[in-house]
Amino acid sequence: MAVEKVKATETKAKPNYKYMRDKNREMVKGIFRYYEVPGGVMSFVFKEFREDAVEKYTLYDGLIYSLPLGVAKHLNKNGWYPIHAFMQDENGAPHQKITRKVRRVGFQSLEFVDLEDVSTGDAGLITVENVHGGLIV
C-alpha cells in the first residue's frame, strides 16, 4: 500500500493596502525632535502609497504637531544613520558591520500624555539622593 504525501501549500494573505493606507492617514499628536540639530528646522517630502500625493513637511524641533501616523512612523523608524566598523569573522577575514545607529530625528507621541504635563520651559534642577546618602547626578 502506497502512502501519498500531501504537500501543504502555504497561502500568504495579501496585505490589505486600503486598510493600511487608511490607518496610516489617521492623525496623531506629538513633539518633533531634531536630535542632529537641536532647535533646528527640517523639511522633507513624503509619499507612502501610490495613490497618495507627495506632501512637503517643515518641522521645527520641540514643537507639537498633528501628523499622519505613517509620517510619524517614518520619522521614528528611518531617522537614523549607521556607524560602521570593521570586524573579523571566524576565519580572521575583515568585514564591515553596523556597530551603532545614530538617531537624527524622532516623533514623540502625546496620545497618552496630557498636554499640561509636558513642560516646554526650564523646569529647574532636580537632585535625587539614594537611600545610602550618596548623590545621584
N, C-alpha and C positions, 0 to 999 in steps of 0.2 A: 504494500500500500504506500503510495507516494504522498508525502506531506508537502502541501503547497505553502510556500512562504508568501504572505501578502505584505507587500511593501506599503507602509503607511505614508501617505503623501501629506506633507505639511502644507496647509493653506495659510498663507500670510494674509492677514486682513489689511486691506489698503487703508492708509491713513485718511481720515475724514478731513480733507483740507478746508471745507466750508466751516466746519466746527472750529478747527484750529485758527482759521482766519478771524472768525467772529470773536473767539476767546482772546486772541492777541490784540484785538482792537478795543477791548474794554479799557477804560481809563483807570489808572492808578495814581495815587498822590504820593510824592516823596521828595527827598532832597537830593539834588545833583551834587556829586562830589568829584572835584577835579584834582586828584592826588598829585598829578605830574606838575601842574601849575596852580598852586593854591591861590584862590582869589581871581583866577583867570576865567576866560570865556572860551567855549569850544563850539564850533559849528560843524555839522556833518549832515549828509543826506542819508535817507533810509528808505528802503523798499524791501518788504519781506516776501510778498506773494505776487505772482504775475499780474493779478487783477488790480493790485494797488498802484496808486500814483506815487511818484518819487516825492518825498516830503523833506523839506530842509528844517533842521532844528538848530537853534542857537541857545546854548545853556550856560548860565553863569554859576560858578562854584558857590555852594552854600544856599542857593535859593530853592524855594519849594515850587514844584511843577506838577501838573497833571499830564501824564504821558500815556500813550497806549502801552499795554502790558508787553507787547512784542519789542518795543523800543527799550523799555526798562530792562527786559531780559538781555537784550543785545548789549546794553551798557555794562551789565554785570558779568556776562559770560565772555565777551570779546574785548573788553577794555584793558588788555594787558599785553606785555611783550616778554619774550623768553630771554633768559640769560643762559648761554651755552657754556659748557666746559668740556674739555677732553678727558675721557675716562679710558681705562684699559679693560678690555674684555678678558675672559678666562684664558685666552691664548696670549695675552700681553699686547694685542694689537690695539692701537688707539682708535677711538671713535667718539663722535660728538654726542652730547646728551644735554637735554634741558635740565638744568640744576635748580632753577628758580624762576618764578613768574613775578614780574613787577607790575603791579596794578596801576593803570593810568587813570581810569575813571570808574565811577560806580553810581548806582541809584539806590538810595536808602529809603525803603518803603515806610510810609507813615500810615498805612492802612489800619494798623492795630495800635497806633500811638495817638494820644490826644495832643493836638497842636499846642495847647497851653503848657504841656510838659516839656516841649522842645525849647531849649534855651538858645537864642540866637546871639545873645550878648555874652560878656565876660561873667562867668558865674563865680569867679573868685577861686582862691586856692583852698583845696580841702586836704587836710592831713589825716592819715589813718594810722593808728597805733595798734600793734598786735598785742595779744594778751600778755606776752612776756616782757612788755615795756620797750621793745625796740621800735624805732620809727620806720615805717614803710614809705618809701618815696615812689 
